[in-house]
Amino acid sequence: MTRSRATRPEDPRLHVRPPSGWANDPNGPFRWRGRYHLFYQHNPAGPVHENIHWGHASSPDLVGWEHHRVALAPTPGGPDSAGCWSGCVVDDGGTPTAVYTGVDERHEGLGTICLARAADPADQLLLDWEPLPLPVLEGPPDGLDVVMFRDPFVFRHGGRRWALVGAGHADGTPSVLLYDCQDLSDWRFAGVLLDGRHPDARFPATGWECPQLFHAGRGEWVLVLSLWDGDPLRVVWLSGELRPVDGADGPGLTFGPRRSGPLDLGRDCYAPAVLQQEERALLWGWSWEARGQREVDEAGWAGVLTLPREVATHPDGALRSAPAPELVALRAGAPLVVREGATELGPVPLPSAYEVALTARGGPVLAELAGDGAGRSLALRLDPAAGEVVFTRDGWPRQRPGAEADFGPLRIPVPYPGPVSEAGALAVRVWVDGSVIEILAGDGRAMATERIYLRPDDHRALVVRAQSPAASFSARCWELGVPDRG
């Protein structure tokens, strides 16, 4: 086992990522014998998107993570010979079982649904997995003209086990297919749960991938969809009611959306995975690299998973999201700074990993997190009257391999139920870990993930200023680190 260790200031220390190689979609978050397990798409041979295995990390507390050897690897000549792609992990009669997309050399958008079982269910670390030699589902049902088929997600409803599979159709309609899989070795197609023709689900994409579904209480369910082939790629949620129906070939389910919106308002979060627990649901997303391939190759790794987030709904059906409360344990001692009713603060030097809690009252407040020495700053502007947070990163352009793309400021609206001006305050919490920044605005209705790569000459410092005579703020800041538990 190895622990992630940062070698440079931009390397995240607290987020799950492989020590080297490529990582993308989180897969199969799972709790087993007192430990949380996270799997993820992984190329152990290099920081490029190919040769896909399942990486594996586990934690007793969501705070400190240990990396384990690869859980799933392509089987030569098998249904996953060209990659073990996205899926989930379930408890199948006391045996942890991975349900995943297998791709072979003939792959043209259609995967197969494969199973792999834990070799020793008594092993708390789940180090060894045994793939079944044949898929349990060789492809989509006949007659639907499906051209994209992948990413199974298994859940329970009404005392039965069901599965979702992401799909796209030849006419350009995205959909989520539903299967009855009470017996994991015997899948029955139970219809289309939802598609892009529904008036409340018109999210254009070649296909909806990585579908996730969780129970949010009060009879409400939340469906999460990753919109494949969009520009940019993004993730949406829909809250609503999941109802049983009787079909010609057996029981099924329908989903009636009530509300919808973006899961993450930033530009660096995609393909989330959900762990449904009895008392809550946890979610992790994939944050890709926003730097050029040369820098990625020099670093030797690419891709990181977000901090675990608790997700639920507000009474009006809107998504509520916030980092898991266990992450308070990352705070390394007393706050670096505490201010109440202030109009100016700083500069306060900042470490490479920190948390800031800031509330603006009575008017706009500007909080600078870093500067480049040329007058440009990495900053958040909180405007309670407008109900908006603006994240400015002018001196740190985003990149993609082969091209540079500066998307400018990120506007984060905070849709309170009533006029924000009546509240008179706007709160923001920010977690920075190397190059990862996660922003929670308001009462959990807005989160945003961005990647920022500071240069050696840039300086990290917190400077906060009220921007009108009536404005003031409160601020707290903590250094973050994994506690030493002996």
Secondary structure, DSSP 4 states (H G I P E B T S, - for coil): -B----SSTTS-SSS---SSEEEEEEEEEEEETTEEEEEEEEETT-SSS-S-EEEEEEESSSSS-EEEEEEE-PPTTSTTTT-EEEEEEEEETTEEEEEEEE--TT-SSB-EEEEEEES-TT-TT---EEE-SS-SB-SPPTTS-EEEEEEEEEEEETTEEEEEEEEEETTS-EEEEEEEEEETTEEEEEEEEEETTSTT-----SEEEEEEEEEEETTEEEEEEEEET-SS-EEEEEEEEEEEEEETTEEEEEEEEEEEEES--SSS-EEEEEEE-SS-EEEEEEE---S-HHHHHHHTEE-EEPPPEEEEE-TTS-EEEEE-GGGGGGB-SS-SEEEEEESEEEEEE--SEEEEEEEEESS-EEEEEEE-SSS-EEEEEEETTTTEEEEE-TTS-EEETTEEE----EEEE---SS-HHHH-EEEEEEEEETTEEEEEETTTTEEEEEE----TT-EEEEEEEE-STT-EEEEEEEEB------
